[in-house]
Amino acid sequence: MNYINFVNIDVGTDSEYRESNGNTLPNVQYPFGNQAYCFQSNKNDHGWFYKPRANYMEGIRITNQPSPWLGDYGQITLLPFTGKYNVDLHSTVLDKQHNPASMSGYIKRYETGFKLVPSKRGAKLNVKNKSGLESKFLIDCHSSLSTYHLDNNTLYLQVTNIPEGIYSANYRKFYVLQFDTNVVSAQGIADSVEISCSEATGLNIELTLKGSDYTVDIASSYISFEMAMLQINRQKDFTLELLEKQTTQKWNEYLSTIEVTDKLSDTDLETFYSNMYRIFCFPRTISEIDENGTEVYFNFKTTKVDVGVMISDVGFWDTYRTTMPLFEMIIPKQYKRIIEAILNYYKSYGWLPRWLAPYERGIMPSTLVDAVVSRALVNESIVGNDKEVAIEAILKNGDCISGDKLFGREHLDEYLKYGYVPGSAPGESVSLSLDNYFCDYAIYKALEKNKHKDSERYYQRSQNYKKIFNTKNQRFERVDEEGKFDNGFNPNEWGTDFCESSSWQNNLNLVHDHVGFIELMGGPVELETVIDTIFSKTPTYDVGKYGFEIHEMTEYARVRDLGHFAISNQPSFNLPFWYILIGKQQKFEEVINKTLNYFTSEYNGYPGDEDNGSLAAWYILVSIGCYPLNPMDDMLQFKSRFNYKINKI
């Protein structure tokens, strides 16, 4: 079976700032490759630069964007054209096609066709100019500070476009583009003024080429031009056809890790395998192979080159719940590399990562990477010789106050003092406390497995959830420093106490002690009433501290038959599975059946943000009848949507 034929990479791409149907990009890339390639419709729309229904293009964008909310970095846009350069070279594009392993089209304005195929750390682009005019090639470096030089038919380009961050001053990306035809001339243009190859902001590079049919080998590096050239040399002898065959084979290898053995409709297969495609786009592998065959990566902190695997474009608040447990199940070798990269990050930077793009961005509550590392410690073969490093890393997150908002847990000093983050702490105190409790439980499980003296201490910390549970209202609520609940608590309010959600989405966000929690709720019958209320109430929300309607509210409100279950965002992911724990399988099936209707293979195929594969993984797990309600324990099992076979790699 050619699984790639059942992948629509446009699923979820019909999104905008105010409303998400996925907020995805149609990434043409190698599985877990270092960068992606896609059509650019309008760069002035920032993170939403691709429009699936657009019949025009500004060029082929080389992108690292993990989410429109973080934005792109290191991006450049390529455009074969003819005639004179101007600031707006966009054109109608005919026969636009793209799948995970290739993209192609015919640029009508310039009578020029193209096809691009990605490799693991680069790409190959073929261009056919049928206009009879001289071939031109544009490289748009966006708003970066850039410099370039041309050596025969090889262009060397350095860009530095990245949002401000802790290591942004050390960031740069090296591109090499090698043409198999003569480059007659190269002209840099910035702000419509011709310049030499010296540094410029907003640089465009116009190349004039000899010949009408040519191929460009493309590679990039965070280390040096020499490293990028190594990749060029590794792929330049491949024909476009052979490279496409190899990339397609690799995609089919990953996609077939879950083999549907039932006879399903093409539409159902497309929905399932389009979600499978999404989970293998992230995290990106940004380590490189040097001339000795050693895997190395650029350390943005020290600007040195360290040995080992490294990843980027992943948030662990998003992925610890679904993506990472699914990876452990179906691609254990790659999962082990991800764990190795996480621990390499700790060795290089002194803290475990929270949200990498390509270095720490420090967003989302707590340090849920603790759960990922702790799960690996429970399965000791995953961490191998790094066991002591892994234990040191999770204990540092749990016990050490970083003094830097990018690293460690926010308000850890108050959490350790009170057993919760008090409501007076600015920002999402209840979400932060709940996430901390689970992290502490995860650490406890890892320490217990390894017979560590601090295991019981972390278990007791994980039990402090009772301090923020208001038995009167049967809710987790903000608490002050004296342990008193706030009489003005509003369960419909978003943002003040909860991350991208309200009390309704977090009311059952306690997965590490379901027996104790059911008892706290008054028993299974009382809990059933609470769950029924969550799934039957009309969506109601107050914009809270946000002050305006964020897109997660819009997506939550537009789903009319799931009550307060905001499948659009991660805090709600666990809600339906409580029905299984109290033995209400039929109610669980009813909710799941309605929810799955919101996943399709169309442009608007997601009910909300598809973050780094986390929502796609939720769909896949539910489809195959298992779910990691507590990622530190075995998966819940229930009826799958179809028969399947797992082919681990």
C-alpha positions, -999 to 999 in steps of 0.1 A, spaced: 0 0 0 13 34 -10 3 52 22 15 86 11 -14 86 -14 -38 89 15 -21 120 30 -36 154 24 -11 179 38 -36 207 34 -57 194 64 -60 222 89 -44 249 68 -76 271 64 -69 292 95 -64 327 105 -54 348 135 -89 348 150 -100 313 142 -81 281 139 -90 250 119 -57 235 127 -32 264 123 -11 239 103 12 244 73 14 219 44 49 209 52 68 191 24 96 176 44 115 145 54 100 128 85 114 147 114 136 166 89 155 198 97 131 221 78 100 222 56 90 236 22 57 250 12 39 275 -10 40 311 2 8 330 -6 13 362 13 42 369 36 25 400 50 1 376 68 30 366 90 24 331 106 -6 326 82 14 331 51 -1 301 33 -37 302 19 -50 268 8 -75 282 -17 -51 308 -32 -44 304 -70 -13 325 -67 21 321 -50 50 344 -40 74 316 -40 86 284 -23 92 291 13 118 272 33 102 273 68 109 263 103 76 276 117 63 252 144 32 274 150 19 307 138 19 319 174 57 315 176 62 326 140 89 316 115 126 319 118 155 313 95 131 314 66 138 323 30 116 322 -1 127 311 -35 111 321 -68 121 312 -104 110 341 -126 117 360 -158 119 397 -167 127 425 -144 128 424 -106 101 443 -87 89 442 -52 59 421 -60 67 391 -82 37 370 -72 20 350 -99 -9 327 -107 2 291 -101 -13 263 -121 -13 226 -115 -3 231 -79 5 198 -62 21 189 -30 24 158 -8 49 150 20 76 141 -5 73 167 -32 58 199 -44 53 212 -79 35 238 -100 35 260 -131 41 297 -126 19 312 -153 33 347 -153 68 334 -160 58 303 -180 80 283 -156 75 250 -141 92 236 -110 94 205 -87 110 203 -53 118 171 -34 131 173 3 159 153 17 167 147 53 187 179 56 181 197 24 162 196 -9 166 194 -47 147 218 -70 143 214 -107 131 244 -128 120 245 -165 116 279 -180 95 277 -211 91 314 -217 120 319 -241 133 347 -218 164 347 -197 161 327 -165 161 346 -132 160 333 -96 150 353 -66 159 346 -29 139 367 -5 156 368 29 126 385 46 134 410 73 167 394 84 201 408 85 217 388 58 249 385 38 258 364 7 286 356 -17 288 337 -50 315 313 -58 311 300 -94 277 285 -94 273 281 -56 255 308 -35 264 311 2 238 329 22 237 337 60 204 349 76 197 359 111 159 364 112 146 351 145 123 367 172 141 382 201 151 355 226 177 346 251 202 333 225 190 353 195 223 372 194 241 339 187 216 327 161 224 324 124 215 300 96 238 291 68 223 282 34 241 268 4 224 268 -30 243 250 -58 232 254 -94 240 229 -121 241 257 -146 262 289 -149 252 318 -127 258 348 -149 253 374 -122 241 380 -87 227 412 -75 216 421 -39 186 444 -35 175 459 -2 148 486 0 148 487 -38 185 498 -37 211 477 -53 239 467 -30 270 445 -29 271 412 -10 278 430 23 253 428 52 218 441 46 184 440 62 155 429 41 178 415 14 166 401 -19 191 384 -42 185 383 -79 204 357 -99 206 355 -137 211 320 -150 223 305 -182 199 279 -196 162 272 -193 163 238 -175 183 236 -143 185 220 -109 194 235 -76 207 216 -46 197 232 -13 211 226 22 213 246 54 232 244 87 232 262 120 270 255 123 287 266 91 287 268 53 311 239 53 285 217 71 258 227 46 282 219 18 287 184 32 250 178 28 251 192 -8 278 168 -17 259 139 -2 228 145 -23 240 162 -55 245 129 -74 209 118 -67 185 125 -95 153 142 -85 134 109 -92 157 88 -70 155 114 -42 117 114 -44 116 76 -43 138 75 -12 118 102 6 85 86 -3 98 52 10 108 68 43 73 84 46 56 51 38 78 34 64 66 58 91 30 59 80 27 21 79 36 18 116 -2 17 121 -15 -5 93 -53 -4 89 -64 -39 81 -101 -32 76 -116 -21 44 -122 16 50 -134 43 26 -108 65 9 -121 94 29 -116 76 62 -82 65 52 -72 100 42 -83 114 75 -64 88 95 -32 89 75 -32 127 72 -31 127 110 -3 101 109 16 125 86 12 153 111 28 135 140 59 128 120 66 164 111 77 173 147 100 176 165 125 186 138 160 171 140 185 200 138 217 180 145 240 175 116 265 149 104 301 161 102 329 150 79 337 121 102 301 108 103 296 121 138 262 137 148 267 172 162 247 203 169 252 240 174 250 252 210 233 286 209 245 294 244 282 288 240 284 290 202 304 258 203 296 225 185 284 197 208 282 160 200 249 142 198 213 145 185 193 177 189 157 185 182 136 217 177 101 230 171 83 211 199 65 221 231 62 195 259 31 210 275 14 201 242 30 167 234 35 149 267 -2 140 268 -5 122 234 23 125 210 52 112 231 32 81 244 22 73 208 59 76 197 69 52 224 43 27 211 50 28 174 84 44 167 106 34 198 139 40 180 130 76 171 114 81 205 147 71 221 165 97 200 141 123 211 148 115 248 185 115 240 181 150 225 161 163 255 190 151 278 216 166 255 198 199 258 201 196 296 238 188 293 244 218 270 221 244 286 217 234 322 179 230 322 155 207 305 137 223 276 100 234 277 93 248 242 121 247 216 122 268 185 151 263 180 162 272 215 141 277 246 111 301 242 98 295 278 61 294 271 32 274 286 29 265 323 52 243 344 78 218 331 58 189 316 90 176 300 94 161 335 67 136 326 85 128 293 118 122 310 103 104 339 84 80 317 117 72 300 133 66 334 106 41 342 116 23 310 153 23 317 163 10 283 152 44 269 177 65 288 205 40 288 237 54 302 221 88 309 200 76 339 219 97 364 217 128 342 180 123 337 174 120 375 195 151 381 176 170 355 141 163 368 151 170 404 165 203 393 132 213 378 114 201 409 136 217 435 156 245 420 144 281 415 159 292 382 156 329 385 149 330 348 113 328 335 125 307 305 137 278 326 123 257 354 89 262 370 73 295 375 65 305 411 83 274 424 92 291 457 56 298 465 46 263 454 71 247 477 61 270 506 23 265 503 19 233 484 2 253 456 7 284 436 -14 311 454 -40 331 434 -20 363 441 8 350 418 3 366 384 -9 342 358 -28 309 357 -21 297 393 -45 268 392 -33 254 359 3 258 371 -5 240 404 -23 211 387 6 207 362 31 208 390 12 180 409 14 158 378 51 166 373 58 157 409 39 124 405 58 116 373 91 123 391 80 102 420 73 72 397 108 77 381 125 79 415 106 50 429 116 28 399 152 38 406 150 34 444 159 70 450 156 84 485 134 114 475 106 93 459 82 96 489 88 133 492 76 138 456 46 115 461 35 137 491 39 168 470 17 153 443 -11 148 468 -13 185 476 -40 188 450 -65 185 478 -55 220 490 -69 237 459 -100 215 456 -131 233 468 -154 205 480 -183 229 483 -182 237 446 -165 205 435 -139 225 416 -102 233 416 -101 269 425 -76 296 433 -65 298 469 -48 326 488 -17 323 510 -38 315 541 -55 286 523 -88 304 517 -108 301 485 -119 332 467 -156 339 471 -156 357 438 -144 328 418 -160 327 383 -159 292 366 -166 307 332 -136 330 334 -106 323 310 -70 330 316 -70 344 352 -65 311 369 -63 287 339 -41 285 308 -62 290 276 -92 276 293 -116 280 322 -126 259 353 -149 238 331 -120 224 310 -98 218 341 -123 205 365 -112 169 360 -75 177 353 -62 153 379 -51 121 363 -24 107 386 -47 97 415 -81 89 400 -91 67 430 -84 95 454 -100 121 431 -132 100 427 -134 98 465 -129 136 468 -157 141 443 -180 121 466 -179 88 447 -187 75 411 -223 86 411 -215 121 421 -186 122 396 -209 110 368 -232 139 374 -203 163 372 -191 148 339 -226 148 325 -228 185 333 -195 193 315 -207 175 283 -243 189 284 -240 226 293 -241 252 266 -206 267 261 -203 298 283 -172 319 287 -159 352 301 -128 366 284 -112 372 318 -77 386 319 -73 382 282 -97 412 277 -108 399 243 -119 367 227 -89 346 220 -92 320 192 -95 291 216 -127 306 229 -141 310 193 -133 273 185 -148 261 218 -180 281 213 -186 269 177 -188 233 188 -225 231 199 -230 194 210 -200 188 233 -208 212 261 -177 225 279 -155 199 262 -131 221 243 -114 195 221 -98 224 204 -71 227 231 -50 204 253 -66 210 287 -98 192 276 -80 162 260 -86 140 291 -123 147 298 -141 119 280 -120 91 295 -133 97 330 -165 79 318 -144 48 313 -130 50 349 -165 50 364 -177 23 341 -199 44 318 -187 30 285 -218 39 265 -216 76 275 -179 75 266 -188 61 231 -214 87 225 -191 116 233 -162 101 213 -184 95 182 -196 131 182 -161 144 187 -146 124 159 -170 140 135 -150 173 139 -119 156 123 -119 155 85 -94 155 57 -105 190 45 -88 224 47 -107 230 79 -102 195 92 -93 202 129 -116 216 157 -87 238 169 -50 241 170 -30 211 159 1 217 179 32 197 170 11 166 164 -7 166 198 -42 169 184 -35 145 156 -21 120 181 -53 123 202 -73 114 171 -50 84 162 -50 71 198 -88 73 201 -92 57 166 -71 27 176 -88 23 210 -62 33 236 -54 65 255 -27 75 281 -50 92 306 -21 90 330 10 90 308 30 74 336 7 43 336 -5 18 311 -29 31 285 -67 28 289 -81 3 265 -115 6 247 -131 -3 214 -111 8 184 -128 23 153 -113 -4 130 -89 -33 130 -52 -25 127 -17 -38 131 13 -20 146 46 -23 128 71 -8 151 103 9 137 
